[in-house]
Amino acid sequence: MENLTAAQTDASASRIGILLRQSARRLTAAGIDSGARDAEVLLGHALGVGREQLIARADESIEDRQARAYEQLLLRRLAREPVAYITGVREFWSLGLRVTPDVLIPRPETELLVEIALDIVRQRQSDA
């Protein structure tokens, strides 16, 4: 096996696919069950791309400033800050809602409650 220089190791570590795998392991090792998903969301946020682009560009390297920005996002997640607060967005019923620590983050159970409420309203309308 060929010995890699520090520069080559740093360059390969900043490739999207490798960075995602390393980040997912770090998050999972810290007890974050959604580590792989969180790593994708945060790297996509740092790069301004979606999941599909991350997959398509897995062998591409990112710039040092992007890697540093991503590391800061990861550190916030490792400190247990919710992803929605880090990215400032949470999807709810296909709507991208802006969230801050001043608001509650919509949860899947909230979507279920909305669906139940809508079913009740529809039922009452059809009964009338």
TIKOL-200286 format. One line per 10 residues: number of its first residue (from 1); for each residue x, y, z of N, C-alpha, C. Coordinates in nm, 3 decimals. Layout:
N
NUM	X:Y:Z:X:Y:Z:X:Y:Z  ...
END
This chain:
128
1	0.085:-0.118:0.000:0.000:0.000:0.000:0.088:0.123:0.000  0.051:0.220:-0.077:0.128:0.343:-0.094:0.114:0.433:0.028  0.224:0.493:0.073:0.217:0.588:0.183:0.167:0.722:0.132  0.074:0.781:0.203:0.018:0.909:0.162:0.084:1.021:0.240  0.108:1.132:0.172:0.159:1.248:0.242:0.046:1.311:0.320  0.078:1.399:0.414:-0.025:1.468:0.492:-0.119:1.544:0.401  -0.065:1.607:0.298:-0.149:1.686:0.206:-0.246:1.595:0.131  -0.197:1.477:0.088:-0.286:1.385:0.018:-0.395:1.333:0.111  -0.359:1.304:0.235:-0.458:1.256:0.333:-0.561:1.363:0.359  -0.519:1.487:0.378:-0.612:1.598:0.400:-0.704:1.616:0.281
11	-0.647:1.606:0.160:-0.728:1.624:0.039:-0.832:1.514:0.027  -0.794:1.388:0.055:-0.891:1.280:0.043:-0.997:1.290:0.152  -0.958:1.341:0.270:-1.054:1.354:0.380:-1.159:1.459:0.348  -1.129:1.551:0.258:-1.227:1.654:0.226:-1.313:1.615:0.106  -1.299:1.490:0.058:-1.390:1.443:-0.047:-1.526:1.418:0.018  -1.628:1.452:-0.052:-1.764:1.449:0.002:-1.802:1.313:0.059  -1.780:1.206:-0.014:-1.820:1.073:0.033:-1.747:1.032:0.159  -1.617:1.055:0.162:-1.538:1.020:0.281:-1.580:1.106:0.399  -1.598:1.234:0.375:-1.638:1.326:0.482:-1.772:1.284:0.542  -1.865:1.243:0.457:-1.996:1.199:0.506:-1.983:1.074:0.593
21	-1.905:0.977:0.549:-1.888:0.854:0.627:-1.821:0.883:0.761  -1.717:0.964:0.761:-1.648:0.998:0.885:-1.741:1.073:0.981  -1.816:1.165:0.927:-1.907:1.246:1.009:-2.019:1.160:1.067  -2.073:1.071:0.987:-2.179:0.981:1.035:-2.127:0.895:1.149  -2.004:0.845:1.136:-1.945:0.765:1.244:-1.927:0.847:1.370  -1.881:0.971:1.356:-1.862:1.057:1.473:-1.994:1.081:1.545  -2.097:1.112:1.469:-2.228:1.140:1.529:-2.286:1.015:1.595  -2.276:0.903:1.526:-2.329:0.777:1.580:-2.252:0.737:1.706  -2.120:0.752:1.703:-2.038:0.720:1.820:-2.074:0.808:1.939  -2.125:0.926:1.913:-2.165:1.018:2.020:-2.307:0.987:2.069
31	-2.368:0.882:2.014:-2.501:0.843:2.060:-2.615:0.908:1.984  -2.587:0.966:1.869:-2.692:1.029:1.788:-2.738:0.926:1.685  -2.858:0.873:1.707:-2.909:0.764:1.624:-2.924:0.802:1.477  -2.952:0.927:1.450:-2.974:0.973:1.312:-2.845:1.029:1.253  -2.730:0.976:1.295:-2.600:1.029:1.255:-2.579:1.040:1.105  -2.610:0.937:1.031:-2.589:0.940:0.886:-2.677:1.044:0.819  -2.803:1.046:0.858:-2.896:1.144:0.800:-2.855:1.286:0.838  -2.819:1.306:0.964:-2.779:1.439:1.010:-2.654:1.486:0.936  -2.558:1.394:0.914:-2.436:1.430:0.842:-2.470:1.478:0.701  -2.562:1.409:0.634:-2.603:1.449:0.500:-2.672:1.585:0.500
41	-2.765:1.604:0.592:-2.838:1.731:0.599:-2.743:1.846:0.625  -2.652:1.828:0.718:-2.561:1.937:0.754:-2.460:1.966:0.644  -2.407:1.862:0.578:-2.313:1.887:0.469:-2.386:1.951:0.351  -2.505:1.904:0.322:-2.584:1.966:0.216:-2.609:2.112:0.246  -2.639:2.141:0.372:-2.662:2.280:0.413:-2.534:2.363:0.396  -2.422:2.309:0.438:-2.294:2.381:0.428:-2.256:2.408:0.282  -2.290:2.315:0.193:-2.254:2.329:0.052:-2.364:2.393:-0.031  -2.484:2.402:0.026:-2.596:2.459:-0.049:-2.649:2.366:-0.156  -2.643:2.234:-0.129:-2.691:2.135:-0.226:-2.781:2.034:-0.156  -2.857:1.960:-0.233:-2.944:1.857:-0.180:-2.874:1.722:-0.172
51	-2.944:1.625:-0.118:-2.889:1.490:-0.098:-2.843:1.429:-0.230  -2.920:1.449:-0.334:-2.886:1.393:-0.465:-2.751:1.444:-0.513  -2.726:1.572:-0.493:-2.598:1.630:-0.533:-2.483:1.574:-0.451  -2.506:1.552:-0.322:-2.400:1.493:-0.239:-2.362:1.355:-0.292  -2.460:1.277:-0.328:-2.435:1.142:-0.380:-2.363:1.150:-0.515  -2.412:1.237:-0.602:-2.353:1.250:-0.735:-2.210:1.304:-0.729  -2.180:1.384:-0.629:-2.048:1.447:-0.618:-1.961:1.383:-0.510  -1.989:1.258:-0.475:-1.919:1.190:-0.364:-1.768:1.191:-0.378  -1.716:1.187:-0.500:-1.571:1.183:-0.521:-1.508:1.321:-0.533  -1.588:1.425:-0.528:-1.535:1.561:-0.538:-1.487:1.610:-0.403
61	-1.387:1.696:-0.406:-1.336:1.759:-0.285:-1.409:1.889:-0.261  -1.412:1.930:-0.136:-1.471:2.060:-0.103:-1.360:2.154:-0.060  -1.389:2.282:-0.065:-1.291:2.384:-0.028:-1.269:2.383:0.123  -1.153:2.430:0.163:-1.119:2.434:0.306:-1.222:2.514:0.386  -1.266:2.627:0.331:-1.362:2.709:0.406:-1.495:2.635:0.422  -1.534:2.556:0.323:-1.656:2.476:0.334:-1.639:2.366:0.437  -1.522:2.304:0.438:-1.493:2.198:0.537:-1.495:2.256:0.678  -1.441:2.377:0.695:-1.442:2.440:0.828:-1.584:2.475:0.870  -1.663:2.527:0.777:-1.802:2.561:0.807:-1.880:2.435:0.846  -1.857:2.327:0.773:-1.923:2.200:0.802:-1.882:2.148:0.940
71	-1.755:2.160:0.972:-1.707:2.114:1.103:-1.778:2.191:1.214  -1.800:2.319:1.195:-1.871:2.398:1.297:-2.015:2.349:1.314  -2.079:2.314:1.203:-2.215:2.260:1.211:-2.215:2.126:1.284  -2.117:2.042:1.254:-2.106:1.912:1.321:-2.086:1.928:1.471  -2.001:2.022:1.509:-1.976:2.044:1.652:-2.105:2.086:1.724  -2.186:2.167:1.658:-2.313:2.207:1.718:-2.403:2.085:1.735  -2.406:1.996:1.635:-2.490:1.876:1.645:-2.436:1.782:1.752  -2.302:1.770:1.760:-2.242:1.685:1.863:-2.274:1.737:2.003  -2.300:1.867:2.013:-2.340:1.927:2.141:-2.491:1.911:2.163  -2.556:1.832:2.076:-2.698:1.798:2.087:-2.794:1.910:2.045
81	-2.745:2.006:1.970:-2.835:2.108:1.917:-2.916:2.044:1.804  -3.047:2.063:1.801:-3.128:2.003:1.695:-3.088:2.052:1.556  -3.092:1.962:1.459:-3.055:1.995:1.322:-3.138:2.113:1.270  -3.266:2.116:1.303:-3.352:2.224:1.255:-3.304:2.360:1.303  -3.253:2.368:1.424:-3.200:2.495:1.474:-3.069:2.530:1.405  -2.990:2.429:1.372:-2.862:2.453:1.305:-2.885:2.503:1.163  -2.977:2.441:1.091:-3.003:2.481:0.952:-3.102:2.596:0.942  -3.184:2.613:1.046:-3.285:2.719:1.044:-3.410:2.684:0.968  -3.423:2.556:0.927:-3.539:2.513:0.847:-3.586:2.376:0.895  -3.719:2.358:0.895:-3.778:2.227:0.923:-3.896:2.209:0.829
91	-3.900:2.097:0.761:-4.011:2.070:0.671:-4.131:2.022:0.752  -4.247:2.074:0.718:-4.371:2.033:0.782:-4.479:2.037:0.675  -4.535:1.923:0.646:-4.638:1.910:0.543:-4.589:1.968:0.411  -4.469:1.933:0.372:-4.406:1.977:0.247:-4.380:2.126:0.242  -4.386:2.192:0.356:-4.352:2.334:0.363:-4.221:2.349:0.438  -4.131:2.428:0.387:-4.007:2.457:0.458:-4.032:2.570:0.556  -4.040:2.538:0.683:-4.066:2.639:0.785:-3.936:2.690:0.843  -3.928:2.820:0.861:-3.811:2.879:0.925:-3.824:2.859:1.075  -3.719:2.806:1.137:-3.722:2.784:1.281:-3.598:2.844:1.347  -3.617:2.885:1.469:-3.508:2.936:1.553:-3.528:2.875:1.691
101	-3.433:2.894:1.780:-3.453:2.844:1.917:-3.574:2.908:1.987  -3.631:3.012:1.928:-3.748:3.078:1.987:-3.879:3.007:1.954  -3.875:2.907:1.867:-3.997:2.836:1.827:-3.982:2.687:1.851  -4.093:2.619:1.864:-4.091:2.473:1.876:-4.070:2.412:1.739  -3.995:2.305:1.735:-3.970:2.235:1.609:-4.087:2.141:1.583  -4.150:2.152:1.464:-4.259:2.058:1.433:-4.207:1.915:1.436  -4.286:1.826:1.495:-4.248:1.686:1.507:-4.342:1.601:1.422  -4.301:1.480:1.389:-4.388:1.392:1.311:-4.524:1.371:1.377  -4.526:1.368:1.510:-4.654:1.350:1.581:-4.748:1.467:1.555  -4.691:1.586:1.535:-4.773:1.704:1.505:-4.841:1.686:1.370
111	-4.770:1.632:1.272:-4.831:1.606:1.141:-4.946:1.507:1.155  -4.928:1.407:1.238:-5.034:1.308:1.261:-5.157:1.376:1.322  -5.135:1.464:1.420:-5.248:1.536:1.481:-5.322:1.621:1.379  -5.248:1.687:1.290:-5.311:1.768:1.185:-5.394:1.678:1.094  -5.340:1.564:1.056:-5.415:1.471:0.971:-5.544:1.424:1.039  -5.536:1.391:1.166:-5.655:1.348:1.241:-5.758:1.461:1.247  -5.712:1.582:1.275:-5.803:1.697:1.281:-5.870:1.720:1.147  -5.794:1.710:1.038:-5.852:1.728:0.904:-5.954:1.620:0.874  -5.926:1.497:0.914:-6.022:1.388:0.894:-6.152:1.416:0.969  -6.141:1.467:1.092:-6.261:1.499:1.171:-6.340:1.610:1.104
121	-6.271:1.712:1.056:-6.339:1.824:0.989:-6.408:1.772:0.862  -6.341:1.691:0.783:-6.401:1.638:0.660:-6.522:1.552:0.691  -6.512:1.471:0.796:-6.623:1.386:0.834:-6.744:1.470:0.876  -6.720:1.573:0.954:-6.831:1.660:0.998:-6.894:1.734:0.881  -6.810:1.773:0.783:-6.864:1.842:0.666:-6.948:1.748:0.582  -6.906:1.623:0.570:-6.983:1.528:0.490:-7.112:1.485:0.562  -7.113:1.493:0.697:-7.232:1.461:0.774:-7.335:1.572:0.769  -7.290:1.692:0.741:-7.382:1.807:0.746:-7.466:1.819:0.623
END
